Amino acid sequence: MKLACTIKLFLALFLTNVVVSIPTRRPQDPKWLGKELSATLTSEEKQVFATRLDSTDITFGEERGAGSAGVVYSLTKFKTEIGPLVAKVYHAPPGDLFAGDFAEVKGLKMVGDFVGSGQVTENVIRNNSKGNNRMYAVIVMRQKKGQMILDTPQYGAVRGRATRGAFMSKLGHAYCWEVAKVAVQTGVYREYVQLQDLDSNLHD
């Protein structure tokens, strides 16, 4: 009896070790997905933040939101462009950005939302002389029509946590379908999800 138990235990440990030792391989991406945008940047696309913008080029409005990458503002002016426009100001100068940040500009161009980019000082952002002269990378994009979800009458009419959760879940599915449609239409299958345009551009 003891021998049988010992054999069973040995087999169990052996099989466990075999299973654990089998290397796991990352599934191969389909070829149609293409390379990540950050891996396709040209030398010109790596200079999209090189232009210095001053108060004659751009005028910032209200702060619309903040995240780990930067702060989003409404714009009252950007060169000769007609709004409404929003701007994402990174927390860093162009020299400290990652390839994915430059890919953000490329993605915006591909979906037709890009307006301009460059670098600005805090003085320009605050529209006064109390800021510092450090440069911050900035992207200007078009603001889509619509409202923030929490400001819609449909959301306001939902009562109860469970009902509200179901409402947001249904909305999430619709959002995913819309994102998939845009991806197929424009060929932006990678990294655009990092743009956080649901917050910064009031759409996606």
C-alpha positions as CSV (number, residue, x, y, z in Angstrom):
1,M,0.0,0.0,0.0
2,K,2.8,2.4,1.0
3,L,4.7,1.5,-2.2
4,A,1.6,2.2,-4.4
5,C,1.1,5.6,-2.7
6,T,4.8,6.4,-3.2
7,I,4.7,5.5,-6.9
8,K,1.5,7.6,-7.4
9,L,3.1,10.5,-5.6
10,F,6.3,10.2,-7.7
11,L,4.3,10.1,-10.9
12,A,2.3,13.1,-9.8
13,L,5.4,15.1,-9.1
14,F,7.0,14.0,-12.3
15,L,4.0,15.0,-14.4
16,T,3.8,18.3,-12.6
17,N,7.4,19.0,-13.3
18,V,6.9,18.1,-17.0
19,V,4.0,20.4,-17.4
20,V,5.7,23.3,-15.6
21,S,8.9,22.8,-17.6
22,I,7.1,23.0,-21.0
23,P,8.0,26.5,-22.3
24,T,5.0,28.7,-23.1
25,R,5.2,30.5,-26.5
26,R,3.5,33.8,-27.3
27,P,0.9,33.3,-30.0
28,Q,2.1,34.7,-33.3
29,D,0.4,37.8,-34.5
30,P,-1.4,37.5,-37.9
31,K,0.5,39.0,-40.8
32,W,-2.3,41.4,-41.6
33,L,-1.8,43.1,-38.2
34,G,1.5,44.6,-39.5
35,K,4.2,46.1,-37.4
36,E,3.7,48.4,-34.4
37,L,3.5,52.0,-35.4
38,S,6.5,52.8,-33.3
39,A,8.6,50.4,-35.4
40,T,7.6,52.1,-38.6
41,L,8.6,55.7,-37.8
42,T,10.6,57.5,-40.5
43,S,13.2,60.1,-39.6
44,E,10.7,62.8,-40.5
45,E,8.1,61.3,-38.2
46,K,10.6,61.4,-35.3
47,Q,10.8,65.2,-35.7
48,V,7.1,65.9,-35.2
49,F,7.7,67.8,-31.9
50,A,10.7,69.9,-33.2
51,T,8.7,73.1,-33.9
52,R,8.6,75.6,-31.1
53,L,5.2,77.2,-30.6
54,D,4.7,80.5,-28.9
55,S,1.6,82.5,-27.8
56,T,1.1,83.8,-31.3
57,D,0.6,80.3,-32.5
58,I,-1.5,78.7,-29.8
59,T,-3.7,79.8,-27.0
60,F,-4.8,77.3,-24.3
61,G,-8.3,77.2,-22.7
62,E,-9.6,75.2,-19.8
63,E,-7.9,72.0,-18.6
64,R,-10.1,69.1,-19.6
65,G,-8.4,66.2,-17.9
66,A,-5.1,64.7,-16.8
67,G,-3.4,61.4,-17.0
68,S,0.0,59.7,-16.5
69,A,1.2,60.8,-19.9
70,G,0.0,64.4,-19.9
71,V,-2.8,67.0,-19.6
72,V,-5.6,67.7,-22.0
73,Y,-6.7,71.3,-22.7
74,S,-9.3,72.9,-24.8
75,L,-7.8,75.5,-27.3
76,T,-9.1,78.9,-28.2
77,K,-6.6,79.3,-31.0
78,F,-4.1,77.3,-33.1
79,K,-2.6,79.2,-36.0
80,T,-5.3,79.6,-38.6
81,E,-7.2,76.4,-37.8
82,I,-10.9,76.5,-37.1
83,G,-12.0,74.6,-34.0
84,P,-13.2,73.1,-31.8
85,L,-9.7,71.7,-31.0
86,V,-8.1,70.1,-28.0
87,A,-4.4,69.7,-27.1
88,K,-2.5,67.0,-25.2
89,V,0.5,68.4,-23.4
90,Y,3.0,65.8,-22.3
91,H,4.7,65.9,-19.0
92,A,8.1,65.9,-20.7
93,P,10.1,67.6,-23.5
94,P,10.4,65.8,-26.9
95,G,13.9,64.5,-25.9
96,D,12.4,62.4,-23.1
97,L,9.5,60.9,-25.0
98,F,9.3,57.3,-26.1
99,A,8.7,55.9,-29.6
100,G,5.1,55.2,-28.8
101,D,4.5,58.9,-28.2
102,F,5.7,59.8,-31.7
103,A,3.6,56.9,-33.0
104,E,0.6,58.7,-31.4
105,V,1.0,61.5,-33.9
106,K,1.2,58.9,-36.7
107,G,-2.0,57.2,-35.5
108,L,-3.8,60.5,-35.3
109,K,-2.8,61.3,-38.8
110,M,-4.0,58.0,-40.1
111,V,-7.5,58.5,-38.5
112,G,-7.7,62.1,-39.7
113,D,-7.7,63.8,-36.3
114,F,-4.3,65.3,-36.3
115,V,-4.0,69.1,-36.6
116,G,-0.5,70.0,-35.4
117,S,2.3,69.3,-32.9
118,G,5.4,70.9,-31.5
119,Q,6.7,72.1,-28.1
120,V,5.6,74.9,-25.7
121,T,6.7,76.4,-22.5
122,E,4.7,76.6,-19.3
123,N,4.4,80.3,-19.9
124,V,2.5,79.7,-23.1
125,I,0.3,77.1,-21.5
126,R,-0.7,79.4,-18.6
127,N,-0.8,82.4,-20.9
128,N,1.2,84.4,-18.4
129,S,4.8,84.9,-17.3
130,K,4.6,82.9,-14.0
131,G,5.6,79.6,-15.5
132,N,9.0,78.2,-16.3
133,N,10.8,78.0,-19.6
134,R,11.0,74.2,-19.8
135,M,9.7,72.8,-23.1
136,Y,6.8,70.4,-23.2
137,A,5.7,68.3,-26.2
138,V,2.2,69.0,-27.4
139,I,-0.3,67.4,-29.9
140,V,-3.2,69.4,-31.3
141,M,-6.2,67.3,-32.5
142,R,-9.8,67.8,-33.6
143,Q,-12.5,67.6,-31.0
144,K,-15.3,65.3,-32.1
145,K,-18.9,66.2,-31.6
146,G,-20.6,64.7,-28.6
147,Q,-20.8,64.7,-24.9
148,M,-18.9,63.0,-22.1
149,I,-20.9,59.9,-21.1
150,L,-21.5,61.1,-17.5
151,D,-23.0,64.3,-18.8
152,T,-25.6,62.6,-21.1
153,P,-29.3,62.4,-20.2
154,Q,-29.2,58.7,-20.9
155,Y,-26.7,58.1,-18.2
156,G,-28.5,60.5,-15.8
157,A,-31.7,58.5,-16.3
158,V,-30.1,55.2,-15.2
159,R,-30.8,54.4,-11.5
160,G,-29.2,51.7,-9.4
161,R,-25.7,50.3,-9.4
162,A,-26.6,47.1,-11.2
163,T,-28.6,48.9,-13.9
164,R,-25.9,51.4,-14.4
165,G,-23.4,48.6,-14.7
166,A,-25.5,46.9,-17.4
167,F,-25.8,50.3,-19.2
168,M,-22.0,50.8,-19.2
169,S,-21.4,47.2,-20.3
170,K,-23.7,47.7,-23.3
171,L,-22.0,50.9,-24.1
172,G,-18.7,49.2,-23.9
173,H,-19.7,46.7,-26.5
174,A,-20.8,49.4,-28.8
175,Y,-17.5,51.2,-28.2
176,C,-15.5,48.1,-29.2
177,W,-17.5,47.7,-32.4
178,E,-16.9,51.4,-33.3
179,V,-13.1,51.1,-32.6
180,A,-13.0,47.9,-34.7
181,K,-14.7,49.7,-37.6
182,V,-12.2,52.6,-37.4
183,A,-9.3,50.2,-37.2
184,V,-10.5,48.3,-40.4
185,Q,-11.2,51.6,-42.3
186,T,-7.8,53.2,-41.4
187,G,-5.5,50.3,-40.9
188,V,-4.6,51.5,-37.4
189,Y,-4.5,48.2,-35.6
190,R,-1.7,48.8,-33.1
191,E,-0.9,51.4,-30.4
192,Y,-3.7,53.7,-31.2
193,V,-5.4,52.4,-28.1
194,Q,-2.7,54.2,-26.1
195,L,-4.0,57.6,-27.4
196,Q,-6.8,57.7,-24.8
197,D,-8.9,59.7,-27.1
198,L,-12.1,58.7,-25.3
199,D,-10.8,61.2,-22.7
200,S,-8.8,63.6,-24.6
201,N,-10.8,63.9,-27.8
202,L,-14.3,63.1,-26.4
203,H,-14.6,60.2,-28.8
204,D,-12.8,57.1,-30.1
